Every structure is written in C-alpha cells, then in structure tokens.
Amino acid sequence: MHTVVCVKHVPDATDIRFDPITLNLIREGVPSIVNPFCLNAIEEGIRLKEKIGGTVTAVAMGPLQAQEALREALAMGADNAVMVSDRAMAGADTLATSYTLWRTLATVAETNPFDLVLTGKVAIDGETGQVPPGLAVRFNIPIISNVTKIVDVDLNRKTVTAKHRFDDGIETVRASLPAVLTMTEEVNKPRKFTIDGMLKAKRTKLDIWDKTSIRADPNFLGLGGSPTIVKKVFSPPGRKQGEGFDGTTDPRAAAKWLIEKLNSVHAFGSASDKPKPEGSQKSSTEATTTNNESNRFGEVWVWIEHLHGNPASVSWELLGEGKHLADVYGTKLAGVVIGNNASHLAKEAFVHGADKVYLIERPEFEDYRTQPYARAMEQTVKKFKPEALLLGGTIRGRDLAGSAATFLETGLIADCTGLDVDIQTGTFLGTRPDYGGNLMSTIICPKTRPTMASVRPRVMKSLPPSEGRDGEIIKVDVNLNPSDMNTEVLEFVPIEKVGVRLEDAQIIVSGGRGLGQAKYFSLIEDLAKVLHAQVGASRAAVRAGWIGYEHQVGQTGLTVRPRLYFAIGISGAIQHIVGIMNVDYIVAINSDPDAPIFKMADFGITGDLFKIVPAIIDELKKSTEAP
Ligand SMILES: Cc1cc2nc3c(=O)[nH]c(=O)nc-3n(C[C@H](O)[C@H](O)[C@H](O)COP(=O)(O)OP(=O)(O)OC[C@H]3O[C@@H](n4cnc5c(N)ncnc54)[C@H](O)[C@@H]3O)c2cc1C
C-alpha cells in the first residue's frame, strides 16, 4: 500500500502581508504552519500504514521554506518526502496548482504507484477545497471529499470505503482505488512527534524537484497557467464600535441591559429584517446593462443543488444574484438541473427567477456523485457556452465546482461574498475573503469562459417567489463512460439524525474554555434552549471533549452567519473570529475586560459567566412569561 499525502505550508492567519504592486503574498518573514487538515491527512496515512503496511510519501509544493512541513510529516512517521519548487510555479491559482501536483504525483507513481492520495479538506489560507477535485479529475480517479472516517481499504478488491460529510448528512461511499480522499478534523487527532521521529526527519534526504523533474509544460504553471488573477486586494470593512456593560457587581442589571439592547435592534427577530450582508446583491431594478452590443455575452447559469429532488435554498439565493448579473449582461438566467426524476426542480427554478432550465436526467444521477455530475456539467457547458456559472459554496457545490472547472480548464472563484460585472468591459468580478478573513480580494477570469464562482449559503438573497412563473426547459443528453461511475453510495444518514446544522441557525450560543469543565457546558445549552438557539463552541471546548466537533466555530470548524451570536467564556482568538465575521450581532461575556472578543462584540458584558448567564436566562424566562 502506497499512500501519498499532499502537505501545504500555510502562512499563519495572524501575520499576513502583501506586495502592494504584484498583490502576491509576501512569504519572507511570515511564520508558517502545516495546514491543520493536512496534519489529519498525514496522521491518517500513517495509521493506514500501521494497520495494513506499506509506505507514506509526503509531497509539498511551494517555496523551499515549505520543506519544514515535510520535515514535520517525516517526524510524524512518513517514509519519504518530495518537495517541488520552482520560480515558474509562483502565483499559481487552484487550476495551475492541481496541474503541478498532478505532474508531481505522476512522477512519484513512475517508481512507486500509489493507492491513495490524502489531502486536507481545504487549506486554511485560501479555503477553496478546489485542488483535490482537480487532482482527481486529472488522474481520472474518484474523490471522496470531507472524510470523517475511513471505514475500510480493501487492497484485493482495490476499493476504499469511507464516511464523508455533506451539509445535509453523512454518506458512506465506496470508491475504486486509486482514489483521492480529503480529510476533516473529525477523522483523527494528529500525533505529536517523538524524539526518534525528529531525528529521523533530520536524517532523511528530501527529494527536491523542479519543473523539469516533473516534466511540466511551463504554459500550465504559475501565474501564466492560471485562468484567474487577483485584480484588487483590500481590507474588510471593520465592525462599528460596540457597547459594553460592567457586570461584575450586578449581574442582573447586566442581563437586563443586554436584553433591552438586543430588543432595541430586533436581534431576536426573524430573518426577514436581517440587515443586508456586505457585498450582497443590488436589486435587479438597479442593474445597468453593459454598453456592449446585445448577445455578446453568454447566459448566466446557476447549478440547482438538491438531495434526491429536495432543493438546497442556496440555489434560489444564487438565482436571485444571477438575475442581477444576467440583467447587467443583457442575457438570460438559466438553471442547470442534474438528477433523476428532477423535472419539478425546473418549475421551482422558474418561480425563483430562472428564464430557462437545462435538464439532465438519468438514473445514474439519483445520488450526487462527483465524476458523473462533473461530466454532465462539462458537456452541457461546452455545448451551450454560458458566460458565468454559479454554484453553492456547499460541500457538494465545492466538489462539483472544482471538478467541472478542471474539466473545462476555466477559472473558479470560491466563496464569493460579492459578485458584479464591470459595466465597461463586461468582466465578471468575484470578491471573496482571503487569508482567514483578514483581507478581501476581487478576482477576475479574463481569458477563459465561463467564469465559475461559488457562494456560501445565506450570503445572497433569493427573489420573492413568483408563483406560476414559467420558462423554457431544454433537455440535454450527456455521455458517460463506465470509468466515470467510480463511486458507489452505500448509505446516507440525514443531518437530523447525525447532529446540528449551525450554518442555518438564526441564533447561536457558543461556549469556550472559560466554562472550565464539561458539566458546566449545560449552562450554554440552557441559554440556547430559552432562545431556541443552536449550541456552538470554541476549539478549546471541543478539544477538551466537552462537546462534539460539529459544534466548532472558526477557521477549522464552521463559518456561521446567524443574526445573533453569543461568545461566552471565549477569548476571541483570530481563528475563532474568522468563523463569525459575518454575524449581525455579537454578544461577548467574559471576565477579562481586555479579551480580544470585546473588539468584535456589538454588546459586551465584563463579568463572571456563572453569574451573568443564569441572570440572562432568568430575565428571558420572565419576559416570555410576562402577560
Ligand atoms: C491552525 C489553528 C486553527 C484553529 N482553529 C480554531 C477554530 O476553528 N475555532 C476556535 O475556536 N479556535 C481555533 N483555534 C484555537 C484558537 O487559537 C484558540 O486557542 C481558541 O479559540 C481558544 O478557545 P477559547 O476562547 O475557548 O479559550 P481561551 O483562549 O482560553 O479563552 C477562555 C476565555 O474565557 C474567559 N473566562 C474564564 N473564566 C471565565 C468566567 N468565569 N467568566 C467569564 N469568562 C471567563 C477568559 O477570560 C478567556 O478569555 C485554532 C488554532 C490554530 C493554531
């Protein structure tokens, strides 16, 4: 068994700088760490080796400084390490990166063919998750994204079975080997190095390769081989100064103050009166059409994501945003439905703003499976040539987007919070948070079409449904090869049965290390119950075992967008903050008046959580019981 682990060295989110002219990241002097999800991938590779034998090769691409990441992999127990580094590779976007890694892994495989490629689910600097699907496409092998558990590797039958997480449930899937698997933090706890491991890592010779060693075509490398380019980098708008209350002497007064404040801004209110997120869409009436001749631009397409015919609401949100873009381009808005018996989704797409729907139906499309869906998207796009293709920034959406963009060799802008069109040139502009939310980048795709973009749920707003609205359905036939059917879905357990869904919550009450012990986490649950809220947690609380990983908010947990977020006994480390950047109202309760969370909070109470939280629960109960 030979497992290759891709390891990325990422800049620490706390210390990011850019070259003001090239807009490239300045790596010199910036401390780097091994991408945390890559540590899970290394750990899993080593565990498989310990269980069934074989070798683990760690591979890193980047500046030579990234050798440190490989030394860590060796210290943990990897057998070999390959560093691929060349000036020509600088400035690579995800498409050029997957090309380079593909060439590197293909060169590794010449002397030692691999069975598995393990990667992190995303790298915390870019957070796109696009490279692993791109790699799988280039090797024409299956991918299982967001693995929570490797159930079995059967070298005789050449299969791997794994559980992996979607936004709406956990699926068990079997894939043929070789396969690419991307790791979540849930899959294992990475080991610490031993002294022996460190000595071995020092002694082991790293292979250092360049573009010639991997026989790469220079046209596909680095900036030149990247369809997307960064047009602008800017700081995100800061939050306005919050208000504070000293609750150290009178917790009840603090509780009353907080409830009054939250009521005054309707923070407990419904989603309909939610303030519009930064960078969200203009209404279609504000759209100004490009001053170019009509029909110059292709259509704007939205992938209609669904689970067995139940649509994901992000699809309707994207139609809302797509309408604005289509109006600017002076073109039509179309939905793309891939599924089995899914024609009802076309009707729903019309109600939500689509003018047309491309309907691709086959029994093989009953379950979402990366390669067949990506093939269907590729063939439909090549036939009808849209200008832009939008997908939800969900787990399925990212997976499909990364694969389809690689088939189409086009640019993909992940997790946009703003989409627009330059009216003069018709250039599609995707704005996204970068480097752990420290910066915003506007990215364009000047040379290839369509420009693909993903947007996370609840960033854009859907149009009011227009019941009875109709449109044109275009049925599309696609060709699938037997080799495209490279995964088999064995089981799907919906989210209701596997846990919480923090991403959709309107109110989240999160607890941190300040709670001190597992048993005191019930205080967080009690407050959440009174508020009909979901429970969140900092990584410290999760790591202490007080609550499950599915509750973790932050860089290596979930990014959440509730209306109201309580951070209780949470200090406000940058890695926690990046998960709550787009929350409407943040409440912080902390005994330390200098805790960084207060800089983010709209309403902060200084004091002992064990006195303040019960007082808030009490006051809330009183206010709901009052006649
Ligand atoms: C690569 C990487 C990724 C990470 N990803 C994440 C992530 O996704 N999410 C995440 O949360 N963290 C993440 N972290 C960890 C992060 O850096 C912090 O260590 C973590 O968020 C701290 O959790 P905390 O705020 O609960 O604990 P602490 O920082 O220990 O804060 C506890 C707080 O409780 C307060 N407190 C104590 N007692 C009381 C009391 N009685 N009443 C009121 N307040 C009290 C203290 O004043 C303190 O501010 C990551 C770190 C790294 C390196």
The ligand as an ORCA input file, in Angstrom:
! r2SCAN-3c Opt
* xyz 0 1
  C      -4.412     26.284     12.991
  C      -5.366     26.616     14.085
  C      -6.726     26.524     13.846
  C      -7.642     26.841     14.860
  N      -8.990     26.762     14.606
  C      -9.855     27.170     15.559
  C     -11.269     27.153     15.318
  O     -11.752     26.729     14.274
  N     -12.079     27.612     16.299
  C     -11.611     28.054     17.501
  O     -12.422     28.453     18.353
  N     -10.296     28.061     17.747
  C      -9.411     27.608     16.820
  N      -8.082     27.580     17.117
  C      -7.656     27.807     18.502
  C      -7.576     29.266     18.894
  O      -6.314     29.774     18.553
  C      -7.801     29.435     20.403
  O      -6.836     28.668     21.081
  C      -9.184     29.018     20.873
  O     -10.174     29.648     20.097
  C      -9.338     29.422     22.317
  O     -10.573     28.977     22.788
  P     -11.287     29.752     23.970
  O     -11.511     31.154     23.577
  O     -12.463     28.944     24.374
  O     -10.223     29.599     25.142
  P      -9.271     30.705     25.824
  O      -8.486     31.431     24.815
  O      -8.535     30.004     26.906
  O     -10.303     31.715     26.427
  C     -11.114     31.440     27.529
  C     -11.759     32.762     27.920
  O     -12.668     32.521     28.981
  C     -12.617     33.643     29.865
  N     -13.108     33.190     31.176
  C     -12.509     32.333     32.039
  N     -13.302     32.150     33.116
  C     -14.393     32.918     32.945
  C     -15.557     33.168     33.710
  N     -15.790     32.563     34.877
  N     -16.466     34.039     33.233
  C     -16.278     34.656     32.048
  N     -15.190     34.455     31.263
  C     -14.271     33.589     31.712
  C     -11.156     34.044     29.860
  O     -11.030     35.414     30.247
  C     -10.771     33.817     28.412
  O     -10.913     34.984     27.644
  C      -7.153     27.256     16.131
  C      -5.792     27.351     16.357
  C      -4.902     27.030     15.358
  C      -3.428     27.161     15.612
*
